[in-house]
Amino acid sequence: MEIIWKNLGAKNNWNHERSINLEYMVRLQVVKILIKEAEHLMDYLSLVVIEINSSDGCVSVHEDTPEPLFSKIASNLEQPKAKKVSKVPSPVPTAMNI
């Protein structure tokens, strides 16, 4: 599967971790769609091209994806909801009271 990150010239304020999480969610969703709708097409996963708009996170199936993969995925693809990444406090305490 190929992912195309489309940049419409807008400044992208996404951090690297958020981009990776979004790409992972999209890949997982496409695999689940194929398994549910047309498991026999899993061998052709490498022909799927997905486009992610980096300015707003919208996901679409690119026109280079052949039929019937295009139709199966496009009709079932849901726009992922990007998780907000919370900062995890350091496990090392900054001060110790003894």
C-alpha positions as CSV (number, residue, x, y, z in Angstrom):
1,M,0.0,0.0,0.0
2,E,1.2,3.5,-0.8
3,I,0.4,6.6,1.2
4,I,0.6,9.9,-0.5
5,W,0.8,12.9,1.8
6,K,-0.8,15.8,0.0
7,N,0.2,19.3,1.1
8,L,-2.0,22.1,-0.1
9,G,0.5,24.7,0.7
10,A,-0.9,25.3,4.2
11,K,1.4,25.2,7.1
12,N,1.2,21.8,8.7
13,N,1.3,22.0,12.5
14,W,1.2,18.3,13.0
15,N,4.0,16.7,14.9
16,H,5.8,13.6,13.6
17,E,4.0,11.3,16.2
18,R,0.6,12.4,15.1
19,S,1.4,11.8,11.4
20,I,2.6,8.3,12.2
21,N,-0.5,7.5,14.3
22,L,-2.7,8.7,11.5
23,E,-0.9,6.7,8.9
24,Y,-1.1,3.6,11.1
25,M,-4.9,4.1,11.6
26,V,-5.4,4.4,7.9
27,R,-3.4,1.3,7.0
28,L,-5.2,-0.7,9.7
29,Q,-8.6,0.5,8.4
30,V,-7.8,-0.4,4.8
31,V,-6.7,-3.9,5.8
32,K,-9.8,-4.4,7.9
33,I,-12.0,-3.3,5.0
34,L,-10.4,-5.7,2.6
35,I,-10.6,-8.6,5.1
36,K,-14.3,-7.9,5.8
37,E,-15.4,-7.0,2.2
38,A,-13.1,-8.9,-0.1
39,E,-10.5,-11.0,1.6
40,H,-9.5,-12.6,-1.7
41,L,-8.2,-9.1,-2.7
42,M,-5.7,-9.0,0.1
43,D,-3.0,-10.2,-2.3
44,Y,-3.4,-6.9,-4.2
45,L,-2.9,-4.6,-1.2
46,S,0.2,-3.3,-2.8
47,L,-2.0,-1.7,-5.5
48,V,-3.9,0.4,-3.1
49,V,-2.9,4.1,-3.1
50,I,-4.3,6.3,-0.2
51,E,-4.0,10.1,-0.1
52,I,-3.9,12.0,3.1
53,N,-4.3,15.7,3.1
54,S,-1.8,17.0,5.6
55,S,-3.6,20.3,6.2
56,D,-6.8,18.8,7.6
57,G,-6.2,15.0,7.9
58,C,-8.8,14.0,5.3
59,V,-8.2,10.6,3.8
60,S,-9.2,9.4,0.3
61,V,-8.6,6.6,-2.1
62,H,-6.4,7.8,-4.9
63,E,-7.5,7.3,-8.5
64,D,-4.5,5.2,-9.2
65,T,-6.1,2.4,-7.2
66,P,-7.6,-0.2,-9.6
67,E,-11.2,-1.5,-9.4
68,P,-12.7,-3.3,-7.5
69,L,-10.3,-2.2,-4.8
70,F,-11.1,1.4,-5.3
71,S,-14.9,0.9,-4.9
72,K,-14.6,-1.5,-1.9
73,I,-12.3,0.8,0.0
74,A,-13.8,4.1,-0.9
75,S,-17.3,3.1,0.1
76,N,-16.2,1.9,3.5
77,L,-13.4,4.4,4.3
78,E,-14.1,6.5,7.4
79,Q,-12.3,9.6,8.2
80,P,-10.0,8.8,11.1
81,K,-10.2,10.8,14.2
82,A,-6.7,11.7,15.2
83,K,-6.0,11.1,18.8
84,K,-4.6,14.0,20.8
85,V,-1.2,13.1,22.1
86,S,-0.9,13.8,25.8
87,K,2.5,14.4,27.3
88,V,3.5,11.7,29.6
89,P,5.3,12.9,32.7
90,S,8.9,11.7,33.1
91,P,9.2,8.6,35.3
92,V,12.2,10.2,37.0
93,P,11.2,12.6,39.8
94,T,12.6,16.0,39.6
95,A,12.8,16.5,43.3
96,M,12.9,14.0,46.2
97,N,11.8,14.7,49.8
98,I,13.5,12.5,52.3
